[in-house]
């Protein structure tokens, strides 16, 4: 691949990190293997243990990133906020430390930047999801525009925004508000989803998401996200209750309740 495709001086790679220094090294190494050069790289650490923080500082010698530290664990919302505050380029590529880009990604990142430069109304371009966004219309080059169908029954419509890898404008927090701090990661993400829809966010979704990133959770560095077991159960009645609850809550939050 032509290396000029892989130079992104207008984009900062923002990585949030907590106690997964080997995963962070894998992510940075993968971008290096893909010959990706960014205007800046920011690693925002959420009060990792001394062992992991020492390893992260050693990685700075190899990868030349700016490390934004915290003296204690304050949660994902705070970690993204302080990381985004450190960004000075027009665009931010946000990736959590347990993802790795695949070979086609630099090409699609180049496309994404072109789309955002040509369409000033675009706020975000998403690259990974655990399930496809339900309401899409064709845009270009394998990308689809997301829209929130008012009477759509698929509760996934709320996730126009997600914390999985995406490119966004660096003034994102000015338009949609800062990430709420002091709550769980899932609740924080949900509230940003609501804000994104309420404030008429516009975004693209790459349909074949699994071809752009892989999500790695090794036994040595497992996910730090903990969820209540009842929310993940496959019992028919629990699934039905979740479906009804989500329809009522999501529609109420997006279309009837508070302005952030």
C-alpha positions, 0 to 999 in steps of 0.5 A: 500500500502507498505510504502516503495513504497512511499519513494522517497529520490532521488526526490524533490517535486517542487511546484510553488505557487501564491496567492493560499495558500489553494490550496497549503495546499490541495496539500501537505495534499494529498501527506501526506495522500498518505504517500509520503516522498520526499528527499526535498520539495521546494515551489517557491512563485511568490510574493504572497500577504501578506495574502497568504504568511503568510499562506504559512509560517504557512504551513511550520511548518506542512509540512517542506518545503523550501520556495523560495520567491520573492519580486514581481510577476515576472511570471511563468518562473522566478518562475520555474527557481528559484525553480529549482535552489534550487533543489539538488536531481537528479529528480524533481517532478514538480506540480503547486499548483492547482493539487492533486495526486490520490491514484494510483500516488505513484505507477506510480511515483515509476515506472517512477523513475525506467524507468529514472534510467534504461534509461538515455536518458529519460528526462521527464515523464508526468502525466496529460494533458487536451487532450492526446498526439497525437503520442504515442508508447507503452512503459510499465505499462500504459506509452507510449513514445511520438514522434513528427511526422514530417508530422503529422497534429495534432498540439498537437504534439508540446506539448511533454513538458507541465507545467502540473505535471511531473517528470524530471531530475533536470538538465533539464534546462541545456539541454533545457535552462531556462524558458523564463521570462517576457512573459505570461505563455502560451508563456513561455510554448510554447517556452519550447515545441519548445526547447524540440523538437529541442534538441531531448527531450525524454519523456513518457506519462501516457495514463490514465492521469485523474487517476493520478491527478485532477485539482482543481480551486475553486471559492475561489481561481480561476485560475490566468491564463488569456487568450484572449477570441478569442483564446478560441472561438468555432466559426467555422471560428475562429477554422479553422483559429487557426488550419491553423495558428498553423500548419504553426507556429508550424512546422516553429518554430520546424523545420526551425527557431531559435536555443535556 
